[in-house]
Amino acid sequence: MLHIPATRISFREPGHARVSASPDQFERHPVPVQARRTSILSLLSVFGEICTILTAFLMSLALVISVCSAPPAVAANDKPALIEKHVIDLDEMLQRRIVRVLVPYSKTIYFIDKGRQFGTAVDFGLALEKYLNKDRPKQIDHVHVVFVPTPRDKLLSRLNEGFGDIVMANLTITDERLKEVDFTDPLYENAEEVLVAAPNSPMVSSLDNLEGKHVAVRASSSYYEHLLAHNQSLAASGKPQIGIDLMDENLEDEDLMEMVNAELLPFTIVDAYKADIWSHIFTRIKVRRDVVLASEGKIAWAVRKSSPKLKAELNSFVATHKVGTTFGNILRRTFYQQDKIVKRAYAPADAARFQHLVEIFRKYGTSYSFDYLMLMAQGYQESQLDQSKRSPRGAVGIMQMLPATARDKVIGIKGIDKDPERNVEAGAKYLRYLIDTYIDDEGLQPKDRQLFAFAAYNAGPGNLRKFREKASAMGLDPNVWFGNVENGAAAIVGRETVQYVSNIYKYYVAYSLLSKRMEPSAQETKQVQ
């Protein structure tokens, strides 16, 4: 359903925003494949006045997810000036009384909900702040730990450029990463990278059985580095290599596991402790502890090579906070919401709907200059592509619009309750209206322009303006959705609109894959005819 200010067209009642996801382009090639998708589906939310706690203590087989609700002393979001470049060591950080922590935007490591910060990095940051201030009794002298949300593939480069001082991102120490940065003593040792399979994936008994199959990982991950090394060994032996689908860097490990759980992807590789934790939420995944890509991994925080004093201080902190210490062995908490798990957009019935409707979406995506697979992904988010769906508020059909809204002169389309083609056309035309009226800024990338349209479709164009203004005030880019404006949205209305856009993006990835898989069949049919 849609929500628009009363002065415009009202698609839903005020205060009832919904959430969506966004798309990118997905490209496949023999071994690596580029895929794009964004945003993250948050299984965590605040209900009533109770905060869902899910702090993932990123390190141990006993590791725990529990999101702490205590706010950090200072947030980078409140201090745009803190994002300036400073390549400094601990003494100058203490003098400035600020230590900046680069974090990925993640459901376990760091996220914002209605202005509050949550995640394992927040827990560690609060503990580190207390540690640094143990000899500073006066509040006026306190050092503050500040969090700077950063795209995962930019964490190390921005650390070296001076946009932050520490990277807290569950990073495994690898030879390639050691060429760029230094690491603290491990917070967790003996980490294993294991296969996670979808319920419908073929059975494999070892890594060798993955030859010719495809595994989804991020290019910035240690999993990718280790898969490339394994493929080199296979090539040297004359064996088929493992196909690698390179996923969008905005997708965290839990997002990929969620997509595997929903059968959107056949396989992924993750750290075993993460798979153990998330298997309690994504109950359909198959965690293959017997299919190990890498073992004896060490997980630590990254620092610049030019910050030896900071590294020494952090090593002292780690000694009392790593796995095996009281702080490091917090019991797993299971206060989470599992009712928003991505629907199975690849289920046979849904795939059949896709095939039946794809030409309609292609037609009106072209007519209104909108990526037709993104448009279709939104249709799935709204109704699972079901024209018969009706909402209690009177929204109808695939795009869940009110008939009165569609008849308004801005759209001027009748019959959306009966005709799926008219329904899809009305949704596409309204998205184009949002873009032309509210999102016509120069310099916006096409992807972000369409993501903004989804956010406006869900929360209203007035709220979208507020989200962008908030992002700018937080020192973030008001022209980029992922990792930027989505933070502004989360700060103002919570996770709903962030989730809405995120879900759409996941479905977009699924439909991109499905579309590519359908192409060979279509070619074969033409040849037979």
C-alpha positions, 0 to 999 in steps of 0.5 A: 500500500501507498502513503502520500500526504493529504495534500496529494493523493492518499494511498494509505493512512498517515502513520502506516508506512511500509518497507521496501528494498532496492535493486541493482544489476546482476551479471553472471559469468563462468566463475565469478558473477556480479550481482547487485542487491541491497539493503538488508532485511531486519529481523530485529525491531522495536515493538511497543516500548520493548527493544528486541535484543539480538547481540551477536557476539561475533566470535565463538561457537558459544557466540551470542546474538543480543542487540544492546539497547544502551546508546553509545556516548556519541554517534557519528550521526550526530557529529558530521564534522567527525567524518573528516580525515584524520590519520592519527595515533592514540595519543592524538585521539585521546587529545581530541577525545574521540575514537572513530569506529568504522562499521558496516550497516548490519542486523548484527554489527550495527544498525539504527532504529528510531534514532537509537544505535544497536548491534555488537559493535555498539556493545564493544564500543561502549565497553571500549569507551569505559576502558579508555576512560578508566583513569579519566574521572571527570566527565569533561575529560571523557573520550567518546567512541563514535560509530561511522557506518561505512560500505563493507567494501570501503572499510579498509580504504576509508580506515587508511584514508583517515575517516575512522580509526578502528574497523569493527566488522567481524573481519577474518585476518587474511594475507591480502588484508594484512597487505593493507592494514594491521590487526589487533590480537584475535577476539576469536580464534579457530573460526571455520568457513562452512557451506550453507545450503538451501533446502532444495539444493543438491546434496554435496559431501565435500568441496569437490562436489561443488565443482560446476555449482555456484556459491554466492559471496561478496568480493570483499569477504575472506570467503571469496579470497579462499574460494579463488585459492581453492579454484586455483587448486582445482584448475591445476588438477584439471578439475571443473571450478566452483562458480562464484556469484559475487553479491552486492556489498550491501548484503551481509552474511545474514542477508545471504543466509536469508536468501538461501533460506528462501531458496533465492540462492543455492549456496553460500559460505559463512563463518560457522559461528554465524551459521549456528546463530542464524540457523535458529532464525532461518530454520530451513538452511542446511549448515554443512559443518562437514564441508569446510572451505577454511579453518583456524581463522582469526577474527579481529579489529583492523587498525592502520599500520601507522597506529601502533599505540592504538593497537597496543591499547586495543590488545590490552582491551581484547585480553579482557573482552575476547571470547573466553572472558566473562564479557566475551561469553554473553549468553545467546539471547533469542529476543527476535522477530522472525515473521518478516523473513523473505517470502519464497519468491522462487517457489514454483507457484511464484515462478509461474506467476513471474512467467505469466506477468513478466511481459506486462511488467516489461511493457510498462517498465519500458513505457515509464522508464523504470527497471521492469524487474525492480517494478516486478519485485515491488509487486511481489513485495506488495501482493506476491503478484496476486491480482486477487489480493485485497487489503482491509483498507481497500487497496487492490491487486498486484500493486496494492493501490486504491481504485480511487487513487488510480482514477485520480487525474494524476494517474487516470486509470480505471479498472485496476481491481479487475485487470492486472495489466491496468493495475501494473500500469497504475503502479508504474505510472505513479512511480514515474510521477513520484520521480518526476515530481519529487526526485528529479535532482540532477546527479542522482544515479538511476538505481538510487532514483528508483530506490527513492521512489520505492521509499516515497511509495511506501512512506510518502514523498514528504517523509522521503524529503525528511529522510534525505535532510536527516542523512545530510545532517548526519554527514551522510550522502543525501543522494545515495539510499544504501548506507546513507539515506536509509540511515536517515529513514531508520532514525525518523520512522524506524526500520519499516521503510528500510525493510520495505526497500530491502525486501524489494531489492532481494526479490529483484536479485531473485528475479534477475537470476530467474530471468537469466535462467529462463533465457536458455529455455526460451532460446531452446523453444525458439529453435524447436519451433 
